[in-house]
Amino acid sequence: MADDGVWLLGDTYLAEEMARYTEVYPSETAVSLLEALAAKTEFVEVEARYLRICREYVGTLDLSDVYHAAACLQTGSTLITDDRHFDGICDEGIITVWSTKVAIKELLGI
């Protein structure tokens, strides 16, 4: 099912995380998956003001998590993750966070 209102969005840290999978699981399949995901992903340059806001609410000092939240805040996107570090920023209503289970149900309409 294709939905024109759904797209993949990422930041520089997401690109690095995706690339690490090809190192952890070296194979042609891993490289093909990375290339396919990267081709369908819009990568944004996250502005400092969004990083400052999100740094206060993300429950970790991991800069990549702050970038992921800030990219969503900057673009009005939904963050899909099962990482509990984003509970606070979601609870405050700053960004929308869906678990993987919720995302699948929402995107498939089930």
C-alpha distance (Angstrom), angle and dihedral (degrees) to the residues before:
residue distance angle dihedral
M1 . . .
A2 3.81 . .
D3 3.78 121.0 .
D4 3.79 118.3 -171.4
G5 3.81 89.1 -153.4
V6 3.80 92.2 61.1
W7 3.78 123.3 76.4
L8 3.77 138.7 151.2
L9 3.76 117.1 -105.5
G10 3.76 127.3 -174.1
D11 3.77 146.7 164.4
T12 3.79 132.5 -139.0
Y13 3.79 92.5 -85.3
L14 3.79 91.6 53.9
A15 3.80 89.6 52.8
E16 3.81 89.6 52.5
E17 3.80 92.2 47.3
M18 3.79 91.0 50.4
A19 3.81 91.5 49.5
R20 3.82 91.3 51.8
Y21 3.79 90.0 64.4
T22 3.79 90.1 65.2
E23 3.81 87.7 55.8
V24 3.81 94.9 46.5
Y25 3.82 93.2 43.5
P26 3.81 103.7 28.0
S27 3.79 109.3 -165.6
E28 3.77 142.0 114.5
T29 3.80 88.2 -105.0
A30 3.82 92.5 56.8
V31 3.79 91.1 49.1
S32 3.81 91.4 47.7
L33 3.81 91.6 50.2
L34 3.81 91.4 48.7
E35 3.80 91.9 49.4
A36 3.81 92.2 47.9
L37 3.82 92.9 48.8
A38 3.80 93.3 44.9
A39 3.80 91.1 49.9
K40 3.83 90.5 54.3
T41 3.81 95.7 42.7
E42 3.77 125.5 92.8
F43 3.80 106.7 -146.1
V44 3.80 115.6 -153.6
E45 3.78 132.3 -162.7
V46 3.79 104.2 -124.5
E47 3.80 115.5 -133.5
A48 3.81 119.5 -129.1
R49 3.81 94.3 -122.0
Y50 3.82 91.3 61.9
L51 3.80 91.0 47.8
R52 3.82 90.5 53.4
I53 3.80 91.8 52.0
C54 3.79 95.4 46.4
R55 3.81 95.6 43.9
E56 3.81 88.5 69.7
Y57 3.79 94.8 54.7
V58 3.80 107.6 34.2
G59 3.80 108.5 97.2
T60 3.80 96.1 -133.9
L61 3.78 139.7 54.6
D62 3.80 89.7 -129.7
L63 3.80 103.5 126.0
S64 3.80 92.6 -152.2
D65 3.82 90.3 61.1
V66 3.80 90.4 50.8
Y67 3.82 89.6 50.6
H68 3.82 92.2 49.3
A69 3.81 91.6 52.3
A70 3.81 92.7 43.4
A71 3.81 92.1 51.2
C72 3.80 88.7 54.5
L73 3.80 93.1 46.8
Q74 3.81 91.9 47.9
T75 3.80 93.7 50.6
G76 3.80 101.6 30.3
S77 3.80 90.6 -116.8
T78 3.79 130.0 150.1
L79 3.80 117.5 -114.1
I80 3.79 113.1 -136.0
T81 3.79 111.7 -157.0
D82 3.76 143.7 123.8
D83 3.82 90.5 -145.0
R84 3.82 110.8 121.8
H85 3.84 91.4 -151.0
F86 3.80 87.3 86.3
D87 3.81 97.1 56.0
G88 3.82 93.9 95.6
I89 3.79 96.4 50.4
C90 3.80 89.7 47.0
D91 3.80 93.4 46.7
E92 3.82 89.3 52.3
G93 3.82 89.6 54.0
I94 3.80 93.4 -121.6
I95 3.80 94.9 125.5
T96 3.78 134.4 2.6
V97 3.80 114.6 -111.8
W98 3.78 123.9 -169.4
S99 3.77 126.2 -171.0
T100 3.79 115.4 -128.2
K101 3.80 89.3 -104.8
V102 3.81 92.9 52.5
A103 3.81 91.6 45.4
I104 3.78 92.6 53.6
K105 3.79 91.6 48.7
E106 3.82 93.1 46.4
L107 3.79 95.3 45.3
L108 3.80 94.0 45.4
G109 3.80 93.5 40.7
I110 3.80 94.4 -125.3
